[in-house]
């Protein structure tokens, strides 16, 4: 009987050990998968504005640049969407978010070097980021994620100046870096605390007066908390039930859909853009001597439309993630960036007759340029596999790029007593944010490799920038006190167009 009791105990112990989960499989919740959530927090930073104030005439203009520098602060509230891939304790991921923001600041003494110090201010009305994340799963169960993050930032920057008054809004792209900690507190649920430094650069937002640009710069520190829900079941390995042959070779795994998972690749293509740069002039004052006709001729000569080159090539790289909603329906997220050769120049000369002094006239020479140095997108994709190897999709989302434009204006009068020639110039350079929509097809021509053909329409918005004030002071050369003919000039440019490109992708699944 004693032998039978000992044997029964051994068998019970063996059975319990066979059904137990081996220690190596007693993993934590895991970080693989797609998740979404909400965030909220607080931000503080600084902003600066730069302008020349209301310009005086060339004969009396002694004003230098005028600056306003001030702090800004406020709150943010938004939503987050992301995806993680875990390899051992290391976690790699992509995360995008968009928040309503109310970070604001102002100064009561902008333009201290001008004759008219005045209030000005800046607001950050919205903030979005698209970032990579690299983290380490710490803790006994790996349920604490410590991560660094960085990538693209976009923001709606609004500036105002009480001098005239004037204001403007600009969707601007910049960059962000930061770090955070995230922990699981329930199946599929995590909370996080995160810090981000955001730099949206410095660029023109509006003209404080016609012909005089106002530049606004903005940097911010963001501290926010968030709660995320991971879609799908908890990422816990199932228990392994041993049989008589616990070390038998496992059956081969079923092959998943070849489109699902991460991918990356390269692309080349063609792009065009709006090729028109417009120039405009506003009459600021007229002299009694000419009865306004000189100012009218000056303004007419400085107003026109110039056509620059509109074709170029682009090439770059992309990466993304696909998720199969069904055996044939796919949803995904793709990001790309490309260098661009799109640029062009144009010039024109006009003769504007002076109405009452025929054949006198003003000669105006205008030269302008525009360029798109690089362009990137962050887009959602929704498609269907019409055959197992052919995917057709629609796509749309954020576009961003570095845009530039410059204009110079030279003017002189052909009269019996000509005033001195005048000249002015201005430029615009910024990393702008806009939108893109399009469609494409992708063909899986061999295992893990696919080729695509894609069309995109992009729009990075438009810009107005000042090109100077032109003054014709008639008092010194004629009767005193008869006044001045003066105009303010500016340029208008839009950055939009079409992209057709081909690409090659390698799928990591």
C-alpha angles and dihedrals in degrees: 000000000000091000091050091051093050091049092050091051092051092050092050092050091048093050092049091050092049092053095044121099109252113245091246089063096049090099128159126255094291126225102235119123147044122304142177136192150136132278136194135177152126133280137195132177146121139277135194134198126200128191140137096241119233102331121237122217118286091255094056105025108124097145119122130201114307121215136194118193123179145147125258133197142167147119139294134203126180152121135276135208125182150143133222135202118196127205110179108307092339119095124195124187153151123234133183129185141172125199140185105234138192106187108150140165141163146180129220092210109054116153097030091170094054127082090248114050108193144167122276135166151176135226130194102209100175138012132193132175137191110196145169118230130206116185146164122228106225135178132063092291097030090245096132115080117197110190147172120213141186145154143100126000128190128188143175104236118193121189131184137185125194095205096096088352111255140153143174145182130226132185101219133185124215139140141276138196131181150127139240150170127236130184137185115238099170138007107298093357128105137169126207142191116206142180123202132181111208128195117186094176129225124288145139115286103170145343114265086205129354108293096014117094125213115213122203127195126191138186126170144182116220127197114181143161126217144182121214135192118207114217116231131026126317112286096239120137112243119246115270114231112208122217132190087291103044092168096050115133112268117242115262115273120247113256112247128222108296092223098057123095137026126338140169138187151137135274142193130188154128130283138180135192144196104287101197125104113184126205123202138181134204122202109235100177142351132211125237090225096063094030089228098298093111092054090048091053091047091052094046092052093051094050120087151103123257126194118219129185115289108189132086148139131250137194135176147113140287139194133185152152130245128201123191110227088185135350089284108020119083132190122187150156124232133183127189143167129199139182114234136208093197108133139124145177135209139175137185139179123212135186114213113192120224104238100223099029104058125201089026116102145165119248115211126186117194125187122182142172139187134187145175107213098184139350133200136179139201108200144171117228128205118182150143132232103234087184126010090261102037124074124188116190148170119220141186144153142101125002125188135175148154110262130184138184135167136182134189125194126196122182138177136165128240102211140120091265105026121192118230114285116260132210138185140171142184141179143198126211124167145137100246130196124214140134141281136197131181150122139242151167130238127196124202097214096172139000110306093352127101136170125209141196115202141179123201134179112206133190122187094175130242136287137208119201133177122246101188147279121277119205129187106193106198096178099084094047099041136013115340119250096023092120141227137293108219136169134183117218131204141168133226125205136170127206111209137115149120135296128200116180146156125221144187121216135190116206118217097201 
